[in-house]
Amino acid sequence: MNVISATAARRSETPNGVMTTLASPKQGGTDTSLWRVELHPGAAGPSHSFDVQQIWTVLAGAASLDVDGVGHSLAPGDTVILDAGVVRQFTADADLGFVAIATGPGGARVSGADGQDLGIPPWTV
């Protein structure tokens, strides 16, 4: 068993929001990553895909999610299972923003919508 204190959480900031790593392989005791996502109101993340399955649960706010060209509206309590390789883009509600918790295997690689390898996001390791 491992306990990861709140003070050990890692913040990664992008122009669109903040990812806070709550558990990850680097933090010890797991092969799985767990992180909190906060997208600023109106912010749109990049269109991208991961090489692993991820699960996201909306905690607050709202978002639209485009998955392989199909739009979905997300509200608190909704859970999305994103299969490996699907191109997705989250856009936060213009007034409420978007807060979610996400999980997936640590060290997953991300690719742009064009297939270009973009590496491993720091909040997943």
Rosetta constraint file for C-alpha pairs under 8 A:
AtomPair CA 1 CA 29 HARMONIC 7.23 0.50
AtomPair CA 2 CA 28 HARMONIC 7.40 0.50
AtomPair CA 2 CA 29 HARMONIC 6.06 0.50
AtomPair CA 4 CA 8 HARMONIC 6.31 0.50
AtomPair CA 4 CA 9 HARMONIC 7.69 0.50
AtomPair CA 4 CA 22 HARMONIC 7.47 0.50
AtomPair CA 4 CA 23 HARMONIC 7.04 0.50
AtomPair CA 4 CA 27 HARMONIC 7.40 0.50
AtomPair CA 5 CA 9 HARMONIC 7.16 0.50
AtomPair CA 6 CA 22 HARMONIC 7.65 0.50
AtomPair CA 8 CA 22 HARMONIC 7.86 0.50
AtomPair CA 8 CA 27 HARMONIC 7.99 0.50
AtomPair CA 9 CA 20 HARMONIC 6.33 0.50
AtomPair CA 9 CA 21 HARMONIC 5.43 0.50
AtomPair CA 9 CA 22 HARMONIC 5.18 0.50
AtomPair CA 9 CA 23 HARMONIC 7.61 0.50
AtomPair CA 10 CA 20 HARMONIC 5.41 0.50
AtomPair CA 10 CA 21 HARMONIC 5.02 0.50
AtomPair CA 10 CA 22 HARMONIC 7.16 0.50
AtomPair CA 10 CA 123 HARMONIC 7.37 0.50
AtomPair CA 11 CA 18 HARMONIC 6.69 0.50
AtomPair CA 11 CA 19 HARMONIC 5.78 0.50
AtomPair CA 11 CA 20 HARMONIC 4.46 0.50
AtomPair CA 11 CA 21 HARMONIC 6.44 0.50
AtomPair CA 11 CA 123 HARMONIC 7.62 0.50
AtomPair CA 12 CA 18 HARMONIC 5.74 0.50
AtomPair CA 12 CA 19 HARMONIC 5.15 0.50
AtomPair CA 12 CA 20 HARMONIC 6.29 0.50
AtomPair CA 12 CA 21 HARMONIC 7.99 0.50
AtomPair CA 12 CA 122 HARMONIC 7.21 0.50
AtomPair CA 12 CA 123 HARMONIC 6.53 0.50
AtomPair CA 13 CA 17 HARMONIC 5.97 0.50
AtomPair CA 13 CA 18 HARMONIC 4.51 0.50
AtomPair CA 13 CA 19 HARMONIC 6.38 0.50
AtomPair CA 14 CA 18 HARMONIC 6.26 0.50
AtomPair CA 16 CA 39 HARMONIC 5.82 0.50
AtomPair CA 16 CA 40 HARMONIC 5.92 0.50
AtomPair CA 16 CA 43 HARMONIC 5.33 0.50
AtomPair CA 16 CA 44 HARMONIC 6.62 0.50
AtomPair CA 16 CA 45 HARMONIC 6.39 0.50
AtomPair CA 17 CA 37 HARMONIC 7.36 0.50
AtomPair CA 17 CA 38 HARMONIC 5.44 0.50
AtomPair CA 17 CA 39 HARMONIC 4.32 0.50
AtomPair CA 17 CA 40 HARMONIC 5.37 0.50
AtomPair CA 17 CA 43 HARMONIC 7.64 0.50
AtomPair CA 18 CA 37 HARMONIC 5.98 0.50
AtomPair CA 18 CA 38 HARMONIC 5.21 0.50
AtomPair CA 18 CA 39 HARMONIC 6.62 0.50
AtomPair CA 19 CA 35 HARMONIC 6.42 0.50
AtomPair CA 19 CA 36 HARMONIC 5.54 0.50
AtomPair CA 19 CA 37 HARMONIC 4.65 0.50
AtomPair CA 19 CA 38 HARMONIC 6.41 0.50
AtomPair CA 19 CA 123 HARMONIC 6.53 0.50
AtomPair CA 20 CA 35 HARMONIC 5.34 0.50
AtomPair CA 20 CA 36 HARMONIC 5.05 0.50
AtomPair CA 20 CA 37 HARMONIC 6.64 0.50
AtomPair CA 20 CA 123 HARMONIC 6.80 0.50
AtomPair CA 21 CA 33 HARMONIC 7.48 0.50
AtomPair CA 21 CA 34 HARMONIC 6.19 0.50
AtomPair CA 21 CA 35 HARMONIC 4.32 0.50
AtomPair CA 21 CA 36 HARMONIC 6.56 0.50
AtomPair CA 21 CA 123 HARMONIC 5.24 0.50
AtomPair CA 21 CA 124 HARMONIC 7.18 0.50
AtomPair CA 22 CA 33 HARMONIC 7.60 0.50
AtomPair CA 22 CA 34 HARMONIC 5.48 0.50
AtomPair CA 22 CA 35 HARMONIC 5.21 0.50
AtomPair CA 22 CA 36 HARMONIC 7.26 0.50
AtomPair CA 23 CA 27 HARMONIC 6.19 0.50
AtomPair CA 23 CA 28 HARMONIC 7.81 0.50
AtomPair CA 23 CA 30 HARMONIC 7.57 0.50
AtomPair CA 23 CA 32 HARMONIC 7.42 0.50
AtomPair CA 23 CA 33 HARMONIC 5.34 0.50
AtomPair CA 23 CA 34 HARMONIC 5.05 0.50
AtomPair CA 23 CA 35 HARMONIC 6.95 0.50
AtomPair CA 24 CA 28 HARMONIC 6.59 0.50
AtomPair CA 24 CA 29 HARMONIC 7.99 0.50
AtomPair CA 24 CA 30 HARMONIC 6.23 0.50
AtomPair CA 24 CA 31 HARMONIC 6.76 0.50
AtomPair CA 24 CA 32 HARMONIC 5.84 0.50
AtomPair CA 24 CA 33 HARMONIC 4.20 0.50
AtomPair CA 24 CA 34 HARMONIC 6.45 0.50
AtomPair CA 24 CA 106 HARMONIC 6.25 0.50
AtomPair CA 24 CA 123 HARMONIC 7.94 0.50
AtomPair CA 24 CA 124 HARMONIC 6.31 0.50
AtomPair CA 24 CA 125 HARMONIC 5.40 0.50
AtomPair CA 25 CA 29 HARMONIC 6.61 0.50
AtomPair CA 25 CA 30 HARMONIC 5.21 0.50
AtomPair CA 25 CA 31 HARMONIC 5.19 0.50
AtomPair CA 25 CA 32 HARMONIC 6.59 0.50
AtomPair CA 25 CA 33 HARMONIC 6.83 0.50
AtomPair CA 25 CA 106 HARMONIC 6.17 0.50
AtomPair CA 25 CA 125 HARMONIC 5.61 0.50
AtomPair CA 26 CA 125 HARMONIC 5.66 0.50
AtomPair CA 31 CA 105 HARMONIC 6.12 0.50
AtomPair CA 31 CA 106 HARMONIC 5.61 0.50
AtomPair CA 32 CA 103 HARMONIC 7.03 0.50
AtomPair CA 32 CA 104 HARMONIC 5.69 0.50
AtomPair CA 32 CA 105 HARMONIC 4.35 0.50
AtomPair CA 32 CA 106 HARMONIC 4.86 0.50
AtomPair CA 33 CA 103 HARMONIC 5.48 0.50
AtomPair CA 33 CA 104 HARMONIC 5.56 0.50
AtomPair CA 33 CA 105 HARMONIC 5.81 0.50
AtomPair CA 33 CA 106 HARMONIC 4.94 0.50
AtomPair CA 33 CA 123 HARMONIC 7.88 0.50
AtomPair CA 33 CA 124 HARMONIC 5.39 0.50
AtomPair CA 33 CA 125 HARMONIC 6.85 0.50
AtomPair CA 34 CA 101 HARMONIC 7.17 0.50
AtomPair CA 34 CA 102 HARMONIC 5.74 0.50
AtomPair CA 34 CA 103 HARMONIC 4.46 0.50
AtomPair CA 34 CA 104 HARMONIC 6.94 0.50
AtomPair CA 34 CA 124 HARMONIC 7.48 0.50
AtomPair CA 35 CA 101 HARMONIC 5.71 0.50
AtomPair CA 35 CA 102 HARMONIC 5.39 0.50
AtomPair CA 35 CA 103 HARMONIC 6.46 0.50
AtomPair CA 35 CA 123 HARMONIC 6.87 0.50
AtomPair CA 35 CA 124 HARMONIC 7.60 0.50
AtomPair CA 36 CA 99 HARMONIC 7.20 0.50
AtomPair CA 36 CA 100 HARMONIC 5.76 0.50
AtomPair CA 36 CA 101 HARMONIC 4.38 0.50
AtomPair CA 36 CA 102 HARMONIC 6.27 0.50
AtomPair CA 37 CA 98 HARMONIC 7.75 0.50
AtomPair CA 37 CA 99 HARMONIC 5.51 0.50
AtomPair CA 37 CA 100 HARMONIC 5.16 0.50
AtomPair CA 37 CA 101 HARMONIC 6.02 0.50
AtomPair CA 37 CA 102 HARMONIC 7.33 0.50
AtomPair CA 38 CA 97 HARMONIC 7.47 0.50
AtomPair CA 38 CA 98 HARMONIC 5.71 0.50
AtomPair CA 38 CA 99 HARMONIC 4.52 0.50
AtomPair CA 38 CA 100 HARMONIC 6.71 0.50
AtomPair CA 39 CA 43 HARMONIC 6.12 0.50
AtomPair CA 39 CA 44 HARMONIC 7.79 0.50
AtomPair CA 39 CA 91 HARMONIC 7.96 0.50
AtomPair CA 39 CA 92 HARMONIC 5.99 0.50
AtomPair CA 39 CA 97 HARMONIC 5.77 0.50
AtomPair CA 39 CA 98 HARMONIC 5.13 0.50
AtomPair CA 39 CA 99 HARMONIC 6.48 0.50
AtomPair CA 40 CA 92 HARMONIC 6.72 0.50
AtomPair CA 40 CA 97 HARMONIC 5.10 0.50
AtomPair CA 40 CA 98 HARMONIC 6.90 0.50
AtomPair CA 41 CA 92 HARMONIC 5.57 0.50
AtomPair CA 41 CA 93 HARMONIC 5.62 0.50
AtomPair CA 41 CA 94 HARMONIC 4.60 0.50
AtomPair CA 41 CA 95 HARMONIC 5.53 0.50
AtomPair CA 41 CA 96 HARMONIC 5.80 0.50
AtomPair CA 41 CA 97 HARMONIC 3.73 0.50
AtomPair CA 41 CA 98 HARMONIC 7.06 0.50
AtomPair CA 42 CA 91 HARMONIC 6.57 0.50
AtomPair CA 42 CA 92 HARMONIC 5.01 0.50
AtomPair CA 42 CA 93 HARMONIC 5.35 0.50
AtomPair CA 42 CA 94 HARMONIC 3.87 0.50
AtomPair CA 42 CA 95 HARMONIC 7.06 0.50
AtomPair CA 42 CA 97 HARMONIC 6.46 0.50
AtomPair CA 43 CA 91 HARMONIC 5.74 0.50
AtomPair CA 43 CA 92 HARMONIC 5.41 0.50
AtomPair CA 43 CA 93 HARMONIC 7.84 0.50
AtomPair CA 43 CA 94 HARMONIC 7.56 0.50
AtomPair CA 43 CA 97 HARMONIC 7.67 0.50
AtomPair CA 44 CA 89 HARMONIC 7.12 0.50
AtomPair CA 44 CA 90 HARMONIC 5.82 0.50
AtomPair CA 44 CA 91 HARMONIC 4.10 0.50
AtomPair CA 44 CA 92 HARMONIC 6.28 0.50
AtomPair CA 45 CA 89 HARMONIC 5.82 0.50
AtomPair CA 45 CA 90 HARMONIC 5.50 0.50
AtomPair CA 45 CA 91 HARMONIC 6.29 0.50
AtomPair CA 46 CA 89 HARMONIC 5.91 0.50
AtomPair CA 46 CA 90 HARMONIC 7.75 0.50
AtomPair CA 46 CA 112 HARMONIC 7.76 0.50
AtomPair CA 47 CA 87 HARMONIC 6.30 0.50
AtomPair CA 47 CA 88 HARMONIC 5.46 0.50
AtomPair CA 47 CA 89 HARMONIC 4.66 0.50
AtomPair CA 47 CA 112 HARMONIC 6.35 0.50
AtomPair CA 47 CA 113 HARMONIC 5.37 0.50
AtomPair CA 48 CA 86 HARMONIC 7.96 0.50
AtomPair CA 48 CA 87 HARMONIC 5.12 0.50
AtomPair CA 48 CA 88 HARMONIC 5.60 0.50
AtomPair CA 48 CA 89 HARMONIC 6.73 0.50
AtomPair CA 48 CA 110 HARMONIC 6.78 0.50
AtomPair CA 48 CA 111 HARMONIC 5.57 0.50
AtomPair CA 48 CA 112 HARMONIC 4.42 0.50
AtomPair CA 48 CA 113 HARMONIC 4.80 0.50
AtomPair CA 49 CA 84 HARMONIC 7.17 0.50
AtomPair CA 49 CA 85 HARMONIC 5.31 0.50
AtomPair CA 49 CA 86 HARMONIC 5.45 0.50
AtomPair CA 49 CA 87 HARMONIC 4.59 0.50
AtomPair CA 49 CA 88 HARMONIC 6.19 0.50
AtomPair CA 49 CA 110 HARMONIC 5.63 0.50
AtomPair CA 49 CA 111 HARMONIC 5.33 0.50
AtomPair CA 49 CA 112 HARMONIC 6.50 0.50
AtomPair CA 49 CA 113 HARMONIC 6.86 0.50
AtomPair CA 50 CA 84 HARMONIC 5.64 0.50
AtomPair CA 50 CA 85 HARMONIC 5.62 0.50
AtomPair CA 50 CA 86 HARMONIC 7.34 0.50
AtomPair CA 50 CA 108 HARMONIC 6.57 0.50
AtomPair CA 50 CA 109 HARMONIC 5.69 0.50
AtomPair CA 50 CA 110 HARMONIC 4.46 0.50
AtomPair CA 50 CA 111 HARMONIC 6.32 0.50
AtomPair CA 51 CA 84 HARMONIC 4.84 0.50
AtomPair CA 51 CA 85 HARMONIC 5.51 0.50
AtomPair CA 51 CA 108 HARMONIC 6.18 0.50
AtomPair CA 51 CA 109 HARMONIC 5.70 0.50
AtomPair CA 51 CA 110 HARMONIC 6.54 0.50
AtomPair CA 52 CA 83 HARMONIC 6.74 0.50
AtomPair CA 52 CA 84 HARMONIC 4.28 0.50
AtomPair CA 52 CA 85 HARMONIC 7.21 0.50
AtomPair CA 52 CA 104 HARMONIC 7.06 0.50
AtomPair CA 52 CA 105 HARMONIC 6.86 0.50
AtomPair CA 52 CA 108 HARMONIC 6.27 0.50
AtomPair CA 52 CA 109 HARMONIC 7.85 0.50
AtomPair CA 53 CA 81 HARMONIC 7.22 0.50
AtomPair CA 53 CA 82 HARMONIC 5.58 0.50
AtomPair CA 53 CA 83 HARMONIC 4.40 0.50
AtomPair CA 53 CA 84 HARMONIC 4.56 0.50
AtomPair CA 53 CA 104 HARMONIC 6.26 0.50
AtomPair CA 53 CA 105 HARMONIC 7.75 0.50
AtomPair CA 54 CA 81 HARMONIC 5.99 0.50
AtomPair CA 54 CA 82 HARMONIC 5.21 0.50
AtomPair CA 54 CA 83 HARMONIC 6.60 0.50
AtomPair CA 54 CA 84 HARMONIC 7.55 0.50
AtomPair CA 54 CA 102 HARMONIC 6.90 0.50
AtomPair CA 54 CA 103 HARMONIC 5.64 0.50
AtomPair CA 54 CA 104 HARMONIC 4.60 0.50
AtomPair CA 54 CA 105 HARMONIC 7.73 0.50
AtomPair CA 55 CA 79 HARMONIC 7.06 0.50
AtomPair CA 55 CA 80 HARMONIC 5.76 0.50
AtomPair CA 55 CA 81 HARMONIC 4.58 0.50
AtomPair CA 55 CA 82 HARMONIC 6.15 0.50
AtomPair CA 55 CA 102 HARMONIC 5.56 0.50
AtomPair CA 55 CA 103 HARMONIC 5.41 0.50
AtomPair CA 55 CA 104 HARMONIC 6.59 0.50
AtomPair CA 56 CA 79 HARMONIC 5.54 0.50
AtomPair CA 56 CA 80 HARMONIC 5.19 0.50
AtomPair CA 56 CA 81 HARMONIC 6.54 0.50
AtomPair CA 56 CA 82 HARMONIC 7.92 0.50
AtomPair CA 56 CA 100 HARMONIC 6.45 0.50
AtomPair CA 56 CA 101 HARMONIC 5.68 0.50
AtomPair CA 56 CA 102 HARMONIC 4.28 0.50
AtomPair CA 56 CA 103 HARMONIC 6.62 0.50
AtomPair CA 57 CA 76 HARMONIC 7.72 0.50
AtomPair CA 57 CA 77 HARMONIC 6.39 0.50
AtomPair CA 57 CA 78 HARMONIC 5.74 0.50
AtomPair CA 57 CA 79 HARMONIC 4.24 0.50
AtomPair CA 57 CA 80 HARMONIC 6.42 0.50
AtomPair CA 57 CA 100 HARMONIC 5.40 0.50
AtomPair CA 57 CA 101 HARMONIC 5.42 0.50
AtomPair CA 57 CA 102 HARMONIC 6.46 0.50
AtomPair CA 58 CA 62 HARMONIC 7.67 0.50
AtomPair CA 58 CA 74 HARMONIC 7.16 0.50
AtomPair CA 58 CA 75 HARMONIC 6.27 0.50
AtomPair CA 58 CA 76 HARMONIC 4.74 0.50
AtomPair CA 58 CA 77 HARMONIC 5.43 0.50
AtomPair CA 58 CA 78 HARMONIC 5.52 0.50
AtomPair CA 58 CA 79 HARMONIC 6.40 0.50
AtomPair CA 58 CA 98 HARMONIC 7.58 0.50
AtomPair CA 58 CA 99 HARMONIC 6.07 0.50
AtomPair CA 58 CA 100 HARMONIC 4.23 0.50
AtomPair CA 58 CA 101 HARMONIC 6.60 0.50
AtomPair CA 59 CA 75 HARMONIC 7.99 0.50
AtomPair CA 59 CA 76 HARMONIC 4.94 0.50
AtomPair CA 59 CA 77 HARMONIC 6.19 0.50
AtomPair CA 59 CA 98 HARMONIC 7.92 0.50
AtomPair CA 59 CA 99 HARMONIC 5.43 0.50
AtomPair CA 59 CA 100 HARMONIC 4.97 0.50
AtomPair CA 59 CA 101 HARMONIC 7.02 0.50
AtomPair CA 60 CA 75 HARMONIC 7.23 0.50
AtomPair CA 60 CA 76 HARMONIC 5.11 0.50
AtomPair CA 60 CA 98 HARMONIC 5.97 0.50
AtomPair CA 60 CA 99 HARMONIC 5.00 0.50
AtomPair CA 60 CA 100 HARMONIC 6.90 0.50
AtomPair CA 61 CA 75 HARMONIC 6.63 0.50
AtomPair CA 61 CA 76 HARMONIC 6.61 0.50
AtomPair CA 61 CA 92 HARMONIC 7.77 0.50
AtomPair CA 61 CA 93 HARMONIC 6.85 0.50
AtomPair CA 61 CA 96 HARMONIC 4.78 0.50
AtomPair CA 61 CA 97 HARMONIC 5.27 0.50
AtomPair CA 61 CA 98 HARMONIC 4.48 0.50
AtomPair CA 61 CA 99 HARMONIC 6.14 0.50
AtomPair CA 62 CA 73 HARMONIC 7.59 0.50
AtomPair CA 62 CA 74 HARMONIC 5.56 0.50
AtomPair CA 62 CA 75 HARMONIC 4.80 0.50
AtomPair CA 62 CA 76 HARMONIC 6.86 0.50
AtomPair CA 62 CA 92 HARMONIC 6.16 0.50
AtomPair CA 62 CA 93 HARMONIC 5.23 0.50
AtomPair CA 62 CA 96 HARMONIC 6.47 0.50
AtomPair CA 62 CA 97 HARMONIC 6.36 0.50
AtomPair CA 62 CA 98 HARMONIC 5.19 0.50
AtomPair CA 62 CA 99 HARMONIC 7.79 0.50
AtomPair CA 63 CA 73 HARMONIC 6.09 0.50
AtomPair CA 63 CA 74 HARMONIC 5.16 0.50
AtomPair CA 63 CA 75 HARMONIC 6.87 0.50
AtomPair CA 63 CA 90 HARMONIC 6.50 0.50
AtomPair CA 63 CA 91 HARMONIC 5.38 0.50
AtomPair CA 63 CA 92 HARMONIC 4.35 0.50
AtomPair CA 63 CA 93 HARMONIC 5.09 0.50
AtomPair CA 63 CA 97 HARMONIC 7.38 0.50
AtomPair CA 63 CA 98 HARMONIC 6.00 0.50
AtomPair CA 64 CA 71 HARMONIC 6.74 0.50
AtomPair CA 64 CA 72 HARMONIC 5.61 0.50
AtomPair CA 64 CA 73 HARMONIC 4.63 0.50
AtomPair CA 64 CA 74 HARMONIC 5.93 0.50
AtomPair CA 64 CA 90 HARMONIC 5.87 0.50
AtomPair CA 64 CA 91 HARMONIC 5.23 0.50
AtomPair CA 64 CA 92 HARMONIC 6.58 0.50
AtomPair CA 64 CA 93 HARMONIC 7.39 0.50
AtomPair CA 65 CA 71 HARMONIC 5.65 0.50
AtomPair CA 65 CA 72 HARMONIC 5.04 0.50
AtomPair CA 65 CA 73 HARMONIC 6.33 0.50
AtomPair CA 65 CA 74 HARMONIC 7.14 0.50
AtomPair CA 65 CA 88 HARMONIC 6.90 0.50
AtomPair CA 65 CA 89 HARMONIC 5.67 0.50
AtomPair CA 65 CA 90 HARMONIC 4.60 0.50
AtomPair CA 65 CA 91 HARMONIC 6.39 0.50
AtomPair CA 66 CA 70 HARMONIC 5.32 0.50
AtomPair CA 66 CA 71 HARMONIC 4.41 0.50
AtomPair CA 66 CA 72 HARMONIC 6.25 0.50
AtomPair CA 66 CA 88 HARMONIC 5.42 0.50
AtomPair CA 66 CA 89 HARMONIC 5.19 0.50
AtomPair CA 66 CA 90 HARMONIC 6.58 0.50
AtomPair CA 67 CA 71 HARMONIC 6.49 0.50
AtomPair CA 67 CA 72 HARMONIC 7.87 0.50
AtomPair CA 67 CA 86 HARMONIC 6.62 0.50
AtomPair CA 67 CA 87 HARMONIC 5.72 0.50
AtomPair CA 67 CA 88 HARMONIC 4.46 0.50
AtomPair CA 67 CA 89 HARMONIC 6.77 0.50
AtomPair CA 68 CA 86 HARMONIC 6.15 0.50
AtomPair CA 68 CA 87 HARMONIC 5.17 0.50
AtomPair CA 68 CA 88 HARMONIC 6.30 0.50
AtomPair CA 74 CA 78 HARMONIC 6.15 0.50
AtomPair CA 82 CA 86 HARMONIC 6.97 0.50
AtomPair CA 87 CA 113 HARMONIC 6.21 0.50
AtomPair CA 92 CA 96 HARMONIC 7.51 0.50
AtomPair CA 92 CA 97 HARMONIC 4.87 0.50
AtomPair CA 92 CA 98 HARMONIC 5.10 0.50
AtomPair CA 93 CA 97 HARMONIC 4.88 0.50
AtomPair CA 93 CA 98 HARMONIC 6.55 0.50
AtomPair CA 104 CA 108 HARMONIC 7.87 0.50
AtomPair CA 104 CA 124 HARMONIC 7.99 0.50
AtomPair CA 105 CA 124 HARMONIC 7.76 0.50
AtomPair CA 106 CA 124 HARMONIC 5.12 0.50
AtomPair CA 106 CA 125 HARMONIC 5.29 0.50
AtomPair CA 107 CA 120 HARMONIC 5.99 0.50
AtomPair CA 107 CA 121 HARMONIC 7.73 0.50
AtomPair CA 107 CA 124 HARMONIC 5.64 0.50
AtomPair CA 107 CA 125 HARMONIC 5.12 0.50
AtomPair CA 108 CA 120 HARMONIC 5.91 0.50
AtomPair CA 108 CA 121 HARMONIC 7.71 0.50
AtomPair CA 108 CA 124 HARMONIC 6.88 0.50
AtomPair CA 109 CA 117 HARMONIC 7.43 0.50
AtomPair CA 109 CA 118 HARMONIC 7.25 0.50
AtomPair CA 109 CA 119 HARMONIC 5.35 0.50
AtomPair CA 109 CA 120 HARMONIC 4.68 0.50
AtomPair CA 109 CA 121 HARMONIC 7.34 0.50
AtomPair CA 110 CA 117 HARMONIC 6.26 0.50
AtomPair CA 110 CA 118 HARMONIC 5.48 0.50
AtomPair CA 110 CA 119 HARMONIC 5.73 0.50
AtomPair CA 110 CA 120 HARMONIC 6.12 0.50
AtomPair CA 110 CA 121 HARMONIC 7.31 0.50
AtomPair CA 111 CA 115 HARMONIC 5.31 0.50
AtomPair CA 111 CA 116 HARMONIC 5.24 0.50
AtomPair CA 111 CA 117 HARMONIC 4.46 0.50
AtomPair CA 111 CA 118 HARMONIC 5.12 0.50
AtomPair CA 111 CA 119 HARMONIC 7.32 0.50
AtomPair CA 112 CA 116 HARMONIC 5.24 0.50
AtomPair CA 112 CA 117 HARMONIC 6.63 0.50
AtomPair CA 112 CA 118 HARMONIC 6.52 0.50
AtomPair CA 120 CA 124 HARMONIC 7.26 0.50
AtomPair CA 120 CA 125 HARMONIC 7.81 0.50
AtomPair CA 121 CA 125 HARMONIC 7.44 0.50
